[in-house]
Amino acid sequence: MRWLAAAALSCAGCDQLFGFDHVPAQTDATDCAAIGPDEDGDCVPDKQDNCPATPNADQADVRETVPDGVGDACDPHLTQEGDTILAFYSFLGDPATIAANWPNEDPSSTTWSYPGDGTVVHTSLTDTIGELQSSNSFAGVDTTIEVGFIFHTFADQTTGPRLTAWLDSPLLNVGGHECWVQPFHNANPAADLAYVEDVAGNTHSAEVPELHDGDHVKIRLERVFGATDTLVCHVQVGDRGVDLPTVSATAWPMNSTDNHAAFSAIRSAADATYVIVYGPSL
C-alpha cells in the first residue's frame, strides 16, 4: 500500500482545518490492482481521485458551500471553494513511460532512475538535484506544492541531507521560496529540523520527528497572496505532522520562466513518490 498533506496556529483541530486528516485504514493495495494506478491505495484510480495522494475512499467534498472538486482530505483551503489540482505526477506504472513523461529539467540526467516500484530515485549523494515539476506559470495566485519522499541516508554521512519543496523556482535552476527537512540523526544528536524560507532569506524552523532510513516524509508548501504575502509549510514524518510558523514572502523578481514548482534532494538517496500542485484554475 502506498503511503501517503498550512499556517502554524495554536488551535485544536488544525489538521482538519488545513485538510491534513489522519490517514484511515485502507483496503489492501492488492485488492485495487485491477483499477489502474492508485497512488494512495484507496481503490479510487488516480485519474478519478479528487485526492490522488491522500487516501479518501469516500471522495467527500462537502466542506465548501460550492464543492470545488478537491476532496476534503487534501484540500488546502477546506472551507473555501476555488481550488483545483493543477498538476499531479505519480511514479506508478511502466518505468519507460514515466521517464518519458516526467517533466524533469534534465531528461538525460543519470542521477534519477525509475525502478518500477512507484518511485523516482535520486542516486547521487553529492549533487543538488532540482527536478522541474511543471512548466505551468503559477505567478500571482495562491499555490500549494506537496511532495512525497522516502528518506534514505548512509552511516558514513557527516553532512546533513536535505529534502525540499520549492515555489517560484527559476526554470533549470533550483531557487525561490522553499520548505525543507534536514535530518541529522546519522551524524549529530541534534534534533532533526524543518525550515521554511523566502527568497530574501527570512526563515523559521521547527523540530520534526527523527528521521530514519525508509521513513515517509511529506512536505507541503503554500504561497498565500495578500496585503503581506506569506509562506506556510506542513511537514509530516510517518503519521506525525508539524506546522511551521508562517514567513513573509518577499516578492521574487520573476519573469515568464520563474514561476515553477519543483523539488530537490541534496546529499540523500531519496525516493520521490509523487508531486502534486494545488491552486485556482488558470
Buried (B, 14 or more C-beta within 10 A) or exposed (E): BBBBBBBBBEEEEBBBBBBBBEBEEBBEBEEBEEEEBBBBBBBBBBEEBBBBBBBBBEBBBEBBEEBBBBBBBBBBBBEEBBBBBBBBBBBBBEBEEBBEEBBBBEEEBEBBBBEEEBBBBBBBBEBEBBBBBBEBBBBEBBBBBBBBBBBBBEEEBEBBBBBBBBBBBBBEBBBBBBBBBBBBBBBEEEBBBBBBBBBEEBEBBBEBBEBBEEBBBBBBBBBBEEEEBBBBBBBBBBEEBBBBBBBEBBEBEBEEEBBBBBBBBBBBBBBBBBBBBBBBEE
